[in-house]
Amino acid sequence: MKKNSNLSVGQAFTKAIMFMNSGRFAEAKQISEEIKRVRPLSPDVHNLLGGIAFKMGVTAEAANHFSRVVELKPDHNEAR
C-alpha cells in the first residue's frame, strides 16, 4: 500500500472504517482501494467499498461490490 505502507492491512482496514464512520468517504475509499490491491479476493474489503459507495450515493458501484462479496463468500451476512 502506497500512502499507508507503514500500516498493516488490518490497521489500514480499521483506519478506512474510522474515516467512513466520520464521513470522510474519499479517504476511506482511497485506503480501501489500496487494501483491495493487496487483497483483491477479500470479501471484507469489497463489503467496505460497497458501504462507502452506498454512503456516497453511488448505488451501482455499491451493488457491484456487494455482489462481489456474495460471489466470494456466499454466506456473508452483511452483503446479503
N, C-alpha and C positions, 0 to 999 in steps of 0.2 A: 504494500500500500504506500502510495507516494507521500502525501502530506502527513499521514498518520503512521508512518513507517516505524515509529518508535513505540507504537501501541500493538498489543496482541490483537488477534481477531476478536476475542471476547471483549477486550477493553474498547475496541472501536465500535463493536455492536452496542455496547452499553452507552457509549457517547452518542451514537446515532439515535438511540431511543430517547435519551435525555433531550437532544435537540428537537426531535419530533414532538415530544410532550410539551416543550416550551414554545412551540410554534415556529421554530427555526427550520422550516421544511427543506429549504435549499441546501443547508449544511447537512441535515440528516440524510438527504438523498445523495449528496456527494460522498459522504463516508460509506453509505450503504452500497453505492456503486463500486467503490474501492474494494469493499469486502466481497462483493459478487465476483470481481475479477480474480480473487484468490480462491473463493469457494463458490463456483458457479452452480453447483448442484445442491446447495444448501436451501432446503425449503424455508428455513427461518429467515434467511436474508431476502428471499422473494416475498415472504409474508410481510416483512418490514417495508420493503419497497412498495408493496401493494397498499399498505396502510398509509404510507407517506403520500403516494399518488392520490389516494382517495381523499385525504385531508386537503390536498392541493386542488381538488376538484377535477382531476384528470382521471375520470372513471374508466375510460377504455384501457389506459395503462394499468390502473389498479386491477381491473378484471384479468388482464393478461398475466400479471404477477400471481394473482390468486389461483388462476388456472394452472400455472406452472407449479405452484405449491402442491396442488392436488395430484398433478402428474408425478411429482417427486415423492410425495408421501400421502397416499390416498386417505389415510386415517387422521390427517392433520385437522384438528377440530376448529381452529381459528379461521382457516381459509374457506371452510365449507359454508 
